[in-house]
């Protein structure tokens, strides 16, 4: 028992604090419900009480057990927080929608917190505003990672957050700090995230959205989540201006927020203009937009080049950035376009952005490594290091990228087989898994942008929920928990 207390109770202590802090976020939709005179107020009262008491109790019971987190502690805590918090996030949904099963409610909460945007709900326009607000707020909080916020809170609890930050942060190069203290880094990233979020809200509001719609769609744009308060998603507004505003902010959110942080610190756009990953993200997305626009014109889907460009720009950037909004049912476009867009969702966003997937930096490293191997095939004795600008990429980073790609591909294949075994057709199964692992949201065929994931049975829904969590935590942070070495002393 003492050994168990020493090893696990400090983790449970921080988990309890995270749950208690998470409970306070329910006060925001509670305020919305109160001012709109919604009957759902009692649901938030109960959900807040249950969540806060649960978290506070865990924290109080284990408060004697505190120590600096070890690397393995960070991985375990990340896994626990990202699986436990969605369970509490289901409470407002289930209390207001008693017909909603825990499976579907958990799927909805995981989809929100992982910024996936897939949903099992329909009739969104008829839901209380506070319920839609809660769904969208979950995405905004998950965008930069609730754990990054907790890194700023952990020192107040007497626990350092460095290991936690490294376990949760995305990308192959995690040890570069923007500031000498990891807490300052977390606060800096959230400050940038908040500032751009405010600009996005004001742009939507000025563009014609109601204040509440502007807030909710700001939440899901900046998080690249894509949930909406309307069944028809962004098509509800039927506004070219709002679509172009959305495209702009989706592109901003697809770039590493650390770059913006450095732009502010150095007071120079040169950091952004010379960042190889930011350039790659913009080139791939703009190239994809032009390719799909030309393809749609060629196939006769649209006769007007400007309309083709507008539809392509919004939907390609939305899917490639893993946001998942839709202004049309692109499932009805000739098959190349939607499949191409779905594949872009795996590589287009930058590490350190609110997007998911393989990430552009890994894609660049893979391309450079492939080129190096082809050069070695021609000239076996040549020395040709992989470089990112003036920096040589160490072999251990390249090996980590290759290992990630193996796990990424294996996860998609294995989960596709699980869905097809359950009876789902292969196109729906594969696109659903890719959309969930990349945290994109809408897939194709039965889970396209005009439909929901309600067509899945409970088993299939759980597979997709797990896929979303694996995608958000980039596999390694989860799979390491199942290795024998992790549990050895």
C-alpha positions as CSV (number, residue, x, y, z in Angstrom):
1,X,0.0,0.0,0.0
2,X,2.7,2.6,0.8
3,X,4.4,1.9,-2.5
4,X,1.1,2.3,-4.3
5,X,0.4,5.5,-2.5
6,X,3.8,6.9,-3.4
7,X,3.5,6.0,-7.1
8,X,-0.2,6.6,-7.9
9,X,-1.7,8.9,-5.3
10,X,0.3,12.0,-6.4
11,X,-1.2,11.4,-9.9
12,X,-4.7,11.0,-8.5
13,X,-4.2,14.2,-6.5
14,X,-3.5,16.2,-9.7
15,X,-6.3,14.4,-11.5
16,X,-8.7,15.5,-8.7
17,X,-7.5,19.1,-9.1
18,X,-8.0,18.9,-12.8
19,X,-11.6,17.6,-12.4
20,X,-12.4,20.4,-9.9
21,X,-11.0,23.1,-12.2
22,X,-12.9,21.5,-15.1
23,X,-16.1,21.8,-13.1
24,X,-15.8,25.6,-13.0
25,X,-16.0,25.6,-16.8
26,X,-19.6,24.4,-16.5
27,X,-20.5,27.8,-15.0
28,X,-20.2,29.4,-18.5
29,X,-23.0,27.4,-20.1
30,X,-24.9,27.8,-16.8
31,X,-24.8,31.6,-17.2
32,X,-26.0,31.2,-20.8
33,X,-28.9,29.1,-19.7
34,X,-29.8,31.5,-16.9
35,X,-29.9,34.6,-19.1
36,X,-31.9,32.7,-21.7
37,X,-34.3,31.4,-19.1
38,X,-33.7,27.8,-20.1
39,X,-35.1,24.9,-18.2
40,X,-31.7,23.2,-18.5
41,X,-30.3,25.3,-15.7
42,X,-30.8,22.5,-13.2
43,X,-28.7,20.2,-15.4
44,X,-25.7,22.5,-15.1
45,X,-26.2,22.9,-11.3
46,X,-26.2,19.2,-10.8
47,X,-23.3,18.6,-13.3
48,X,-21.2,21.2,-11.6
49,X,-21.9,19.9,-8.1
50,X,-21.1,16.3,-9.0
51,X,-18.0,17.2,-10.9
52,X,-16.6,19.6,-8.4
53,X,-17.3,17.4,-5.3
54,X,-15.7,14.4,-7.1
55,X,-12.6,16.3,-8.0
56,X,-12.2,18.1,-4.7
57,X,-12.7,14.8,-2.8
58,X,-10.0,13.1,-4.8
59,X,-7.7,16.1,-4.2
60,X,-8.4,16.2,-0.5
61,X,-8.0,12.5,0.1
62,X,-4.6,12.4,-1.6
63,X,-3.3,15.9,-0.8
64,X,-0.5,14.4,1.5
65,X,1.1,12.7,-1.5
66,X,3.0,15.3,-3.6
67,X,6.2,15.0,-5.6
68,X,7.7,16.1,-8.9
69,X,6.2,14.2,-11.8
70,X,8.4,11.6,-13.5
71,X,8.2,11.0,-17.2
72,X,5.9,8.0,-16.7
73,X,3.7,10.0,-14.4
74,X,3.1,12.5,-17.2
75,X,2.0,9.8,-19.7
76,X,-0.3,8.2,-17.2
77,X,-1.9,11.5,-16.1
78,X,-2.4,12.6,-19.7
79,X,-4.3,9.3,-20.4
80,X,-6.4,9.6,-17.3
81,X,-7.3,13.3,-17.8
82,X,-8.3,12.8,-21.4
83,X,-10.5,9.8,-20.6
84,X,-12.0,10.9,-17.3
85,X,-12.9,14.5,-18.1
86,X,-15.1,13.6,-21.0
87,X,-17.1,11.3,-18.7
88,X,-17.9,14.3,-16.5
89,X,-18.5,16.4,-19.6
90,X,-21.4,14.1,-20.5
91,X,-23.4,15.1,-17.4
92,X,-25.1,18.3,-18.9
93,X,-25.9,16.4,-22.1
94,X,-27.4,13.3,-20.3
95,X,-29.3,15.3,-17.7
96,X,-31.0,17.4,-20.4
97,X,-31.3,14.7,-23.0
98,X,-32.4,11.6,-21.0
99,X,-32.8,9.6,-24.2
100,X,-29.1,10.1,-25.0
101,X,-27.1,6.9,-24.1
102,X,-23.9,7.2,-22.2
103,X,-22.1,5.8,-25.2
104,X,-23.3,8.6,-27.5
105,X,-22.9,11.2,-24.8
106,X,-19.3,10.1,-24.2
107,X,-18.6,10.1,-27.9
108,X,-20.0,13.7,-28.1
109,X,-17.8,14.8,-25.2
110,X,-14.7,13.1,-26.5
111,X,-15.4,14.6,-30.0
112,X,-15.6,18.0,-28.4
113,X,-12.5,17.8,-26.2
114,X,-10.3,16.2,-28.9
115,X,-11.6,18.9,-31.3
116,X,-12.8,16.3,-33.7
117,X,-16.3,17.7,-34.3
118,X,-18.0,14.4,-35.1
119,X,-21.5,14.2,-33.6
120,X,-24.3,11.8,-33.0
121,X,-26.8,14.6,-32.3
122,X,-29.3,16.0,-34.8
123,X,-31.8,18.8,-34.4
124,X,-29.1,21.2,-33.2
125,X,-31.1,24.3,-34.1
126,X,-33.8,23.2,-31.6
127,X,-31.4,22.5,-28.8
128,X,-31.1,25.0,-25.9
129,X,-28.4,27.5,-26.7
130,X,-26.5,26.5,-23.6
131,X,-26.1,22.9,-24.7
132,X,-24.6,24.0,-28.1
133,X,-22.5,26.5,-26.1
134,X,-21.2,23.7,-23.9
135,X,-20.3,21.5,-26.9
136,X,-18.4,24.3,-28.6
137,X,-16.7,25.4,-25.4
138,X,-15.4,21.9,-24.9
139,X,-13.7,22.2,-28.3
140,X,-12.1,25.6,-27.5
141,X,-10.7,24.3,-24.2
142,X,-9.4,21.1,-25.9
143,X,-7.8,23.2,-28.7
144,X,-4.6,24.1,-27.1
145,X,-5.0,21.3,-24.6
146,X,-6.6,21.5,-21.2
147,X,-3.3,20.1,-19.9
148,X,-1.3,23.1,-21.1
149,X,-3.6,25.2,-18.9
150,X,-3.0,22.8,-16.1
151,X,0.7,23.3,-16.5
152,X,0.2,26.9,-15.5
153,X,-1.9,25.7,-12.5
154,X,0.3,22.9,-11.2
155,X,3.0,25.0,-9.6
156,X,0.2,26.5,-7.4
157,X,-0.4,23.0,-6.2
158,X,3.2,22.4,-5.3
159,X,3.9,20.2,-8.4
160,X,6.1,21.0,-11.4
161,X,4.5,20.6,-14.8
162,X,7.4,20.0,-17.2
163,X,6.8,16.3,-17.6
164,X,3.1,16.8,-18.1
165,X,3.7,19.4,-20.8
166,X,6.1,17.2,-22.7
167,X,3.7,14.2,-22.6
168,X,0.8,16.2,-24.0
169,X,2.6,18.5,-26.5
170,X,2.3,17.6,-30.1
171,X,5.1,17.0,-32.6
172,X,8.4,15.2,-32.8
173,X,10.5,18.0,-31.1
174,X,9.0,18.7,-27.7
175,X,11.9,19.9,-25.5
176,X,12.3,23.4,-27.0
177,X,11.0,26.0,-24.5
178,X,9.8,29.4,-25.6
179,X,10.6,30.8,-22.2
180,X,12.9,29.6,-19.4
181,X,10.0,28.5,-17.3
182,X,7.5,25.9,-18.6
183,X,4.7,27.7,-16.8
184,X,5.4,30.9,-18.7
185,X,5.4,28.9,-21.9
186,X,1.9,27.6,-21.2
187,X,0.6,31.0,-20.2
188,X,2.2,32.6,-23.3
189,X,0.6,30.0,-25.6
190,X,-2.8,30.6,-24.0
191,X,-2.4,34.3,-24.3
192,X,-1.8,34.1,-28.0
193,X,-4.6,31.6,-28.4
194,X,-7.0,34.0,-26.5
195,X,-6.0,37.1,-28.4
196,X,-6.5,35.5,-31.8
197,X,-9.8,34.0,-30.5
198,X,-11.0,37.5,-29.6
199,X,-10.2,38.7,-33.1
200,X,-12.1,35.8,-34.6
201,X,-15.2,36.5,-32.5
202,X,-15.2,40.2,-33.4
203,X,-14.8,39.3,-37.1
204,X,-17.7,36.9,-37.1
205,X,-19.9,39.4,-35.2
206,X,-19.0,42.2,-37.6
207,X,-19.7,39.8,-40.5
208,X,-23.3,39.3,-39.5
209,X,-23.5,36.5,-36.9
210,X,-25.4,37.0,-33.7
211,X,-23.1,37.5,-30.7
212,X,-23.9,33.9,-29.4
213,X,-23.3,32.3,-32.8
214,X,-20.1,34.3,-33.1
215,X,-18.8,33.1,-29.8
216,X,-19.7,29.4,-30.5
217,X,-18.2,29.4,-34.0
218,X,-15.1,31.2,-32.7
219,X,-14.7,28.4,-30.2
220,X,-14.9,25.8,-33.0
221,X,-12.9,27.7,-35.6
222,X,-9.9,28.5,-33.4
223,X,-9.8,24.9,-32.0
224,X,-10.1,23.5,-35.5
225,X,-13.0,21.5,-34.1
226,X,-15.9,22.3,-36.5
227,X,-18.9,21.8,-34.2
228,X,-21.8,24.1,-35.0
229,X,-25.1,25.2,-33.5
230,X,-26.8,24.4,-36.7
231,X,-27.5,21.1,-38.5
232,X,-26.4,22.5,-41.8
233,X,-23.1,23.7,-40.3
234,X,-21.7,26.8,-42.0
235,X,-24.1,26.5,-44.9
236,X,-26.7,27.9,-42.4
237,X,-25.3,31.4,-42.8
238,X,-25.0,31.3,-46.7
239,X,-22.5,34.2,-46.5
240,X,-19.4,34.4,-48.7
241,X,-18.0,37.0,-46.3
242,X,-18.3,34.8,-43.3
243,X,-16.8,31.8,-45.2
244,X,-13.7,33.8,-46.2
245,X,-13.4,35.1,-42.6
246,X,-13.6,31.5,-41.4
247,X,-11.0,30.4,-44.0
248,X,-8.6,33.1,-42.8
249,X,-8.8,32.0,-39.1
250,X,-8.7,28.3,-39.9
251,X,-5.4,29.0,-41.7
252,X,-4.1,31.0,-38.7
253,X,-5.1,28.2,-36.3
254,X,-3.3,25.6,-38.5
255,X,0.1,27.2,-37.8
256,X,2.1,26.5,-34.7
257,X,1.0,29.0,-32.0
258,X,4.6,29.1,-30.7
259,X,5.4,31.0,-34.0
260,X,3.0,33.7,-33.1
261,X,4.4,33.9,-29.6
262,X,7.9,34.4,-31.1
263,X,6.5,37.0,-33.6
264,X,5.2,39.0,-30.6
265,X,8.3,38.6,-28.6
266,X,10.7,39.6,-31.4
267,X,8.2,42.1,-33.0
268,X,9.0,40.7,-36.4
269,X,7.0,38.8,-39.0
270,X,10.2,37.3,-40.2
271,X,9.8,34.4,-37.7
272,X,6.5,33.4,-39.5
273,X,7.8,34.0,-43.0
274,X,10.9,31.9,-42.5
275,X,9.2,29.0,-40.6
276,X,9.6,26.0,-42.8
277,X,6.5,24.2,-41.3
278,X,4.3,27.3,-41.7
279,X,5.3,27.6,-45.3
280,X,4.6,24.0,-45.9
281,X,1.1,24.2,-44.3
282,X,0.1,27.2,-46.4
283,X,1.6,25.8,-49.6
284,X,-0.2,22.4,-49.2
285,X,-3.5,24.0,-48.3
286,X,-3.4,26.7,-51.1
287,X,-2.3,24.1,-53.6
288,X,-5.1,21.8,-52.5
289,X,-7.7,24.6,-52.9
290,X,-6.6,25.4,-56.5
291,X,-6.4,21.7,-57.5
292,X,-9.9,21.0,-56.2
293,X,-11.3,24.2,-57.7
294,X,-9.9,23.3,-61.1
295,X,-11.1,19.7,-60.8
296,X,-14.7,20.8,-59.9
297,X,-14.7,23.1,-62.9
298,X,-13.4,20.4,-65.1
299,X,-16.1,17.9,-63.9
300,X,-18.8,20.5,-64.4
301,X,-19.8,20.6,-60.7
302,X,-19.7,24.4,-60.9
303,X,-19.7,26.6,-64.0
304,X,-18.6,29.8,-62.4
305,X,-14.8,29.8,-61.6
306,X,-15.3,32.2,-58.6
307,X,-18.0,29.9,-57.1
308,X,-15.8,26.9,-57.6
309,X,-12.9,28.7,-55.9
310,X,-15.1,29.8,-53.0
311,X,-16.6,26.3,-52.4
312,X,-13.2,24.7,-52.8
313,X,-11.4,27.2,-50.5
314,X,-13.8,26.8,-47.6
315,X,-14.3,23.0,-47.7
316,X,-10.7,22.1,-48.6
317,X,-9.2,24.3,-45.8
318,X,-11.9,23.1,-43.4
319,X,-11.1,19.4,-43.9
320,X,-7.4,19.8,-44.5
321,X,-7.1,21.8,-41.2
322,X,-9.1,19.1,-39.4
323,X,-11.9,21.6,-38.6
324,X,-14.7,19.8,-40.3
325,X,-17.2,22.6,-41.2
326,X,-19.1,22.1,-44.5
327,X,-20.8,24.7,-46.7
328,X,-22.0,22.0,-49.1
329,X,-22.4,18.2,-49.1
330,X,-19.0,17.5,-50.6
331,X,-19.8,13.8,-50.2
332,X,-21.7,14.4,-53.5
333,X,-18.7,15.8,-55.4
334,X,-16.8,13.4,-57.7
335,X,-14.9,11.0,-55.5
336,X,-11.4,12.3,-56.0
337,X,-12.2,15.7,-54.3
338,X,-13.5,14.4,-50.9
339,X,-10.9,11.6,-50.7
340,X,-8.1,14.1,-51.5
341,X,-9.4,16.5,-48.8
342,X,-9.6,13.7,-46.3
343,X,-6.0,12.7,-47.0
344,X,-4.8,16.3,-46.6
345,X,-6.2,16.3,-43.1
346,X,-3.4,13.9,-42.1
347,X,-0.5,16.2,-43.1
348,X,-1.6,19.8,-43.5
349,X,-1.5,21.3,-40.0
350,X,1.6,22.3,-38.1
351,X,2.8,20.8,-34.8
352,X,1.8,23.2,-32.0
353,X,-1.4,24.2,-33.8
354,X,-4.8,23.1,-32.8
355,X,-4.9,20.5,-35.6
356,X,-4.2,16.8,-35.5
357,X,-2.9,14.1,-37.9
358,X,0.6,13.4,-38.8
359,X,1.5,17.1,-38.8
360,X,3.5,19.0,-41.5
361,X,6.8,18.8,-39.6
362,X,6.8,15.0,-39.7
363,X,5.8,15.0,-43.3
364,X,8.7,17.3,-44.2
365,X,11.1,15.0,-42.2
366,X,9.7,11.9,-44.0
367,X,10.2,13.5,-47.4
368,X,13.7,14.6,-46.6
369,X,14.6,11.2,-45.2
370,X,13.2,9.5,-48.3
371,X,15.3,11.7,-50.5
372,X,18.3,10.9,-48.4
373,X,17.7,7.2,-48.8
374,X,17.4,7.5,-52.6
375,X,20.7,9.5,-52.6
376,X,22.3,6.7,-50.6
377,X,21.1,4.1,-53.0
378,X,23.0,5.9,-55.8
379,X,26.0,6.9,-53.6
380,X,26.3,4.5,-50.6
381,X,29.2,6.5,-49.0
382,X,27.7,9.9,-49.3
383,X,27.1,11.9,-46.1
384,X,23.8,13.7,-46.4
385,X,22.2,14.7,-43.1
386,X,18.5,15.7,-42.9
387,X,18.2,19.4,-42.3
388,X,15.4,21.7,-41.3
389,X,16.9,25.0,-42.5
390,X,20.2,25.2,-40.7
391,X,19.5,22.6,-38.1
392,X,20.5,18.9,-38.5
393,X,17.7,16.6,-37.5
394,X,19.1,14.0,-35.2
395,X,18.6,10.3,-36.1
396,X,16.6,9.7,-32.9
397,X,14.1,12.2,-34.1
398,X,13.9,10.5,-37.5
399,X,13.4,7.1,-35.8
400,X,10.7,8.6,-33.6
401,X,8.9,9.9,-36.7
402,X,9.2,6.5,-38.4
403,X,7.9,4.8,-35.3
404,X,4.9,7.2,-35.2
405,X,4.1,6.5,-38.8
406,X,4.1,2.8,-38.1
407,X,1.7,3.3,-35.2
408,X,-0.4,5.7,-37.2
409,X,-0.8,3.4,-40.1
410,X,-1.4,0.3,-38.0
411,X,-4.0,2.1,-35.9
412,X,-6.0,3.1,-39.0
413,X,-5.8,-0.3,-40.5
414,X,-6.7,-2.2,-37.3
415,X,-9.6,0.1,-36.5
416,X,-10.9,-0.1,-40.0
417,X,-10.9,-3.9,-39.7
418,X,-12.8,-3.6,-36.4
419,X,-15.5,-1.5,-38.0
420,X,-15.8,-3.7,-41.1
421,X,-16.1,-6.8,-38.9
422,X,-19.0,-5.2,-37.1
423,X,-20.8,-4.9,-40.5
424,X,-19.9,-1.4,-41.7
425,X,-19.1,-1.0,-45.4
426,X,-15.4,-0.4,-46.0
427,X,-15.7,3.1,-47.4
428,X,-17.6,4.4,-44.4
429,X,-15.3,2.4,-42.0
430,X,-12.1,3.7,-43.5
431,X,-13.2,7.3,-43.8
432,X,-14.7,7.3,-40.3
433,X,-11.4,6.0,-38.8
434,X,-9.3,8.5,-40.7
435,X,-11.6,11.3,-39.8
436,X,-11.5,10.3,-36.1
437,X,-7.8,9.6,-35.9
438,X,-7.1,12.9,-37.6
439,X,-9.7,14.6,-35.4
440,X,-11.4,15.9,-38.6
441,X,-15.0,15.0,-37.9
442,X,-17.0,14.3,-41.0
443,X,-16.0,11.2,-43.0
444,X,-17.6,9.9,-46.3
445,X,-20.5,7.8,-47.3
446,X,-22.7,7.1,-44.3
447,X,-20.8,9.5,-42.0
448,X,-20.5,12.3,-44.5
449,X,-21.0,16.1,-43.8
450,X,-24.8,15.8,-44.4
451,X,-25.2,13.0,-41.9
452,X,-24.1,12.2,-38.3
453,X,-22.3,9.3,-36.6
454,X,-25.7,8.2,-35.1
455,X,-25.8,5.5,-37.8
456,X,-23.1,3.6,-35.9
457,X,-23.9,1.0,-33.3
458,X,-22.5,1.2,-29.8
459,X,-19.4,-0.9,-30.6
460,X,-18.6,1.2,-33.7
461,X,-19.2,4.4,-31.7
462,X,-16.7,3.2,-29.0
463,X,-14.1,2.3,-31.7
464,X,-14.4,5.8,-33.1
465,X,-14.2,7.4,-29.6
466,X,-11.0,5.5,-28.9
467,X,-9.7,6.6,-32.4
468,X,-10.3,10.2,-31.5
469,X,-8.4,9.9,-28.2
470,X,-5.5,8.1,-29.9
471,X,-5.4,10.8,-32.6
472,X,-5.4,13.6,-30.1
473,X,-2.7,12.1,-27.9
474,X,-0.7,11.0,-31.0
475,X,-0.7,7.3,-30.2
476,X,2.7,7.1,-28.4
477,X,1.4,8.7,-25.2
478,X,-1.3,6.0,-25.1
479,X,0.5,2.9,-26.3
480,X,3.4,3.4,-24.0
481,X,1.0,2.7,-21.1
482,X,0.6,-0.8,-22.4
483,X,4.2,-1.7,-22.5
484,X,5.7,-3.9,-19.7
485,X,8.6,-1.5,-19.3
486,X,6.2,1.3,-18.2
487,X,5.0,-0.6,-15.2
488,X,8.4,-1.9,-14.0
489,X,10.0,0.0,-11.1
